[in-house]
Amino acid sequence: MRNIQNLEANASKHSVVKVGDGLYDITSGGSGNTYHVVLTLGLAGESVRATCDCKWGTSHRHYDHSVMCSHSIAAVKAEIAEQGASAAFFSGVGNARAAAGKQPVVKFGDGISVVLY
Ligand SMILES: [Zn+2]
């Protein structure tokens, strides 16, 4: 399971450009490289499906095809913001459910879950 605090800190440094429905160009705040994220956000208790063409993203495909890189997190945050919602990320679905109350919990890859507000 990856450290969600570190991932979010890195994600906040990237610049995000939406180029199509669920398609994002993410330019790294560290390297300046641009990566391509394809996102399907299931809002009804389903999983987020995300792919990214960064080194991590192409070498860590999970069973649900979601990758947990900072680029995919930046894209998820942009997508959720566009829908007028906000999100909190948690390591472990149990932690997310405990914090969520009646809010929906969306599963991401690698043990990370997102609570939508
Ligand atoms: Zn990536």
Boltz pocket constraint, residues with backbone or C-beta under 6 A from the ligand:
constraints:
  - pocket:
      binder: B
      contacts: [[A, 35], [A, 52], [A, 53], [A, 54], [A, 55], [A, 56], [A, 57], [A, 69], [A, 70], [A, 71], [A, 72]]
      max_distance: 6.0
